[in-house]
Amino acid sequence: MSTAIASIDAEQLYCAMRDSLRATLEDEIRLGTTALAGIYRGGAWIAERLAQDLDVALFGVVNIALHRDDYAKKGLHSQAQPTSLPFSVHGMHIVLVDDVLFTGRTMRAAINELYDYGRPACVELAVLIDRGCREMPIAASFVGTKMLNVPATEILVLQRDSCGALVFVTEEQV
């Protein structure tokens, strides 16, 4: 069962993160030395929108399913699409985009997937929400907000409403 979270404005968080990326990476984006890679599902939606808003020509989607440390338990998601990086990863500045950073395990899996495609010059993380509670030494360079008031038994799930706007809901962790 999903419950919408009225106190979290995902669109406002998106704008804060986008503006931070624009201010910091404007020259690199213009030079074409920076690419966006969204983690399949929520991160891909955000990265696609960032690519349009920031005029980033290099944009792709990362599927982390095969690098998850719980793959044996969960297996492949039935609707997951394969990784699609229509640019050379080697030597690029990659901004890895996701909706929520929590334990760091998803980011670790995404970085492993990126390195299957080449060796980036640099990988930075951009997320809408940083929940804290790291299990790995991973931090985001670009964050919409830090939020710690969601119970550890719940997960934040990014969805798009009928107009395409971003909305967060909570679900019980399985």
N, C-alpha and C positions, 0 to 999 in steps of 0.2 A: 504494500500500500504506500502510495506517495502522498506527501503533504507539502503543499506550496509554502515557501518561506517568505512572508510579506516583508520582513525586515532586511532582506538582501535584494538589492536592485542590481541584477546581473548586467543590465545595460549601462548603468553608471560605472560599475567596476570595469566593464569593457572599455569605456571611454577613458578612464584613468590609466589603464594599462596601455592603450593605444597611444595616448599623448606622451607617456613616458618613453615608449619605443621611438616615437617620431622625434622627440627632442634629443635622444641619445644616439640614434642610428641614422639620422637623416643623410649624412654624407655617404655612409656605407651603402645605404639603399640606393641612392642616386648612382653610385659607381657600379652597382650590380655585384658587390662582393658579399652581400648578405642574402640568405635564403630563409624562408619560413617553413617549418615542418610541424604540422599539427598531428597530435596523437589521435588516432582513430577514435572517434565519434566527436565528443565535445570539443576537443582540441583542434580537430580538423575544421569544424564549423568556425571556430574563432580565427584560426589561421587564414582560412579562405576570406573571411571578412576583413582581416587585417591587410591581406594582400591587396584587396580592392581599395581600402581606405588610405593605405600608405603608398600605393602604387609600386608594390613589390612584384617584380616579374617572376621571381623564382619562388615557387610555392609547391609543397608536396604534403603527402599524408604518410604517417608512420603507423604500421600495425605492430603492436608489441606482443601479440598472442604467443608467438613461439619463444619469446625470451622471458615470459613470466615465470617466477619461481613457484607459482601454484598451477602451472600448466597441466600437470598430471591430474590435479583435482578438478579444474574447471574445463580444460580442453579449449577448442576453438569456439569462439562466439559464432553462432550460425549466420549472422548478418555481417560479420567482419569482412572488410575488403582488404586486399593485399597492400603492402607498402608500395607507394607510387612516388618516386622522387625523380621528376623529369629534368634533372640537372645533375652535374657532377658534384658529389659531396666533398671530394678531395680538395683541400685547401680553402674551403668556403667557411664563412662565419655563419653558423646555423643558429637560428633562434627556434628552440623547441617549445611548442605552445601546447598548453593543456588548460583544462578548466580549474582543477583543484590539485594542489600539492599537499600531501598528507605525510605518509611514511617515507616517501622517496622511492619506493619499489617500482612504481610505474615509470618514473623518470630513468631509473637505472636500466630497466628493460628497453626503453626508447633509445637511450644512448648506445646500448649494445646493438640494437637494430641499425642505427645510423652507421656504426663502424663496420657493419657487414657490407656497406655500400662505398666505403672509402674512409679516409682520415680527414675530418674537418680541421681547419685551422683553429677553430674555437666553437664551443657550444655554450649558449646561454639559455636560460629558462625564462619563460613568460607564462604566468598563470593569473586567473582572475582572483582566486582565493588561496591563501597559504594558511592551512589549518594547524601547522606545527606538528608536534609528535613524531619527529623524524626517527627512523630506524637506520638511516644512512646519512652520510655527511653531504647532503645535497641542499642547495639554496637557489631560489629564483632571483634573477637580476631585475625582472619587471613583474610587479605584483599590483593587482587592482586593490586588494586589501588583505590584512591579516585578520583572521577570525578564529576564535577558539571556543565559542559557546555552543557548538554542535556536539551532542553526546558522542562518545567514541563508538557507541553501538549503532550509530546512524551514519549513512554516507550521503554526501551531497551529489545530486545528479543534475547535470545541465540538460535542459530541454529547450526546444523552440516552440513558441506558441503559434497559433494559426497565421499570424502576420510575419513570422520569422524572428520575432524578438526573443532574446535569450532570457530564460527563467530558471531559477534553481528550485529544486524540490528535495526533500529528504526521504530516504528509504531506510528501512531496517537493514542492517548489515547481515548478510547470510553467512 
